[in-house]
Amino acid sequence: MKLESDDLSGSLRKNEQDYPFRSERVFNVNGGWFFQTRERCDMGPYESRSEAEIASRHFAAINEKAASTEEDTKKH
């Protein structure tokens, strides 16, 4: 799977300091690249480290959007 890099490199989750990406969450197993979510789920494999990093950013952005939508729904 080839992923294109969106400009998510600076995206942060709520209440986070300036740590947009944690490289220790990306790892290689038998030639495949994976990233680990906060929930300790391994996602992958990807063909390269950079693809796993991009996928990790996409995953975080989607989860943040879902969380903010859920919060907005609860307010109404």
N, C-alpha and C positions, 0 to 999 in steps of 0.2 A: 504494500500500500504506500503510495507516494503522497506525502502531505505538503501542502504549501504553507509557508509561514505567514500568518496574519500578524498584525502589529499587536501582539499580546505580550511582548517581552517585558513590558512594564506593568502588567496587570497584577494587582495585589488583592488578596481576600480581605474582607472587613477585619479591622483590628490588627492587621499585620503591619510590621515595620517594613523597611525597604529590603525585602527578600523575595523578589519576584520568581526566582527559580532555585530549587534546591537540587544540585547535581547529585547528591548522595541518594536521591530517589530513583536515579537511572542506573541500570546495571545490565550486564551482559550474561546470558546463559546459553551455552552451546551455539554461539554465533548469532543469537537473536537478542535484540535490545528491548528492554522492558522499563516501565516506570511503576513506582508504587504509590498508590493514593494514600491520603491521610487515614483512610479506613483500613489500610494494610492490604489492599487488593493489588495484585500484580497485573498490569495491563501490557499486552504485547502479544507476539513479538513484532518488532519493527526492524527494517533493514539496516538502519544506522542509528547511532546515538542521537544525532541531530533530529531525526524523525521522531524518536521517542520523546525528546525534549519538547518538540513542537506539539506532539499529541498530549503531553502532560499539561501544557499551557492551555490548550483547547479544552481539555477536561476540566481544569480549574475554572476557566471562564464560564463554561456551561453550568457548572455547579453553583457558581456565584450568582449567575442570572436566575437560576431556578430558586435559590434561597431568597433572593430579593423579591422575586415574584410571589413567593409564598408569604413573605412578611407583609407585602402590600395587600394581599388577599385577606390576611388576618386583621388588618387595620380597618377594613370596610365591613 
